[in-house]
Each structure stands twice: as C-alpha cells, then as structure tokens.
C-alpha cells in the first residue's frame, strides 16, 4: 500500500478575496467549485503545477492560520512574477533560513501562510 500527496484544505472567509489571491495573484487555476445551494459557501479545488489545494468557506473545514511549505523550482522567478502584479497587501521577499535554501512566505487574506521554498540539495 502506498499513499499519495495530501491535499490541504484551507479555510477562506470571502470568495472574492480568495479568487484575487490564489487565482489572480498566485496564478493558480480553478479546477472546480461546489455549493450545496446558490447562497452557500464555496468549496474549490485550485492548482499550479503539482501543487493542489482545496479552499473552503465551510465552517469546520480547516482553521485559519495554517502553514504550508510548497517546493518551488525557482523562487527568484516566482518573486519577479509576484512583484509584477498589482497586489498592494503584500511585498514579498526572499529569505534565507538558517538550515539553508531560499524561501518566500506569503500570508493569504485569511491568515494562512504559504512558504514557497527551493529544495536544499545535498552536496
């Protein structure tokens, strides 16, 4: 028996803010969304490359303040892409943690933290 990668479920409170952050700013693609009724909260699946996330407006689906670590081939290219987009709520930069590597940490509008990091390679 083997396991596949988990799919994090991140709590969102405002669908428009979630779309602006995940789709417009980060460049994720929307796969699908579901609602039980037209006025009910959305549950969405988004992805970029191999990174797959679920975004949920439903009470009890995750807690705000989650932290994800997402491998990224080129954090410098990601930083350039993000800085070229109008998103006045964030001004990301590259950090060098004490264990090595490079990372960019972004906080979404719901206090979830996403750290995009370059894998550390053994020498």
N, C-alpha and C positions, 0 to 999 in steps of 0.2 A: 504494500500500500504506500502511496506517496501523496503528498499534499502540494497544492498549487499556492501561488502567492495570495495572501489575504487581500480582501477589498475593504479598505477603510470606509466607514460611514461617518461623514462629518455633518454635524448639526448646523443648519442655517436658519435664520430668522426672517430673512427678506429675500424673496426670489430674485428681484431686480438687482440687488446688491451682489448676490451670488453669481448671477449671469455676468455682470460687469467685471467682477474679479476673476472668475475661473475661465469664462469664455473669451471675453474681450481682452483682458489684461494678460492672463497667463497663456492664452492660446489653446485651451482645451477644446475638444469637440464634444458636442452634446450627442449622445447615442440615443437616449430615450428619456422620457419623463412620464410619470404616472400620478394621477389624482383619483381618489375614490369618488369625489363629487367636484363640480367646477369651482366651488369656493373653498375646497380643502387644500391643505399644504401639498406642495410638490415633493416628489421623490425622483431624483435624476441620476443618471449614470453619465459621467464625463471621462474623457481620456486624452492623453497626449503621449504619443509613443506607447511604451509598455506600461505607463502609469495609469491605473484605472481607479477612479474614486466614485463613491456614491454620496450625493448631497441630499439631506433630508430635512424637511421642515416639520416633521412629526415629533411631537413631544415624546421623549423616551428613547429616541433614536440618536444615541451618542450624546456627549456633553460638550458644550463649548470649551475651548481651551485645550483641545487635543494637539499633539505634536507628531508630525510625520517627518521621516527622513527619506528623501527621494533621490536616488542616484541620478547624476546628470553628467553627460559626457564632457560638456564644455560650459563651465559656469561663467566664463568671460563672455561667451556668445549670448548666453541667457541674459546676463546683466545688460549688455548692449541692446538686446531686443526689448527688455523691460523699460529701460531708460528712454527709448524712442517712442514709447506710448504715453498718452496723457492719462496718468493716474496720480493725482496730487496727494493722495493719502499715504503714499509710500515713497521713500527714496532709498532703494536697496543699495547695498554694497557687498563686497566680497570680504569674508572673514577667514582668518587662518587659525583654526583651533589648535590647542597645544599638542594634540595627537597627530597633527599633520593634515594635509589636504587643504581644500578650499571649499567654502560654502556660502550660500546666500540664504538668509532666513527671512521669510515674509509672513506677516500676520494678516489673515483674511478679515473681513468685516465682522466676523463672529468670534474672534479671539483664537481661532485655530492657527497653529504655527506650522508652516511648511518649510523645511530646510532642504534645499537642493544642494547636493554635495558631489564633488569629484572624488571618485573612488581612490583610496590610497593603494598604490601598487607596491608590492614587496620588491626590494632591490637585491 
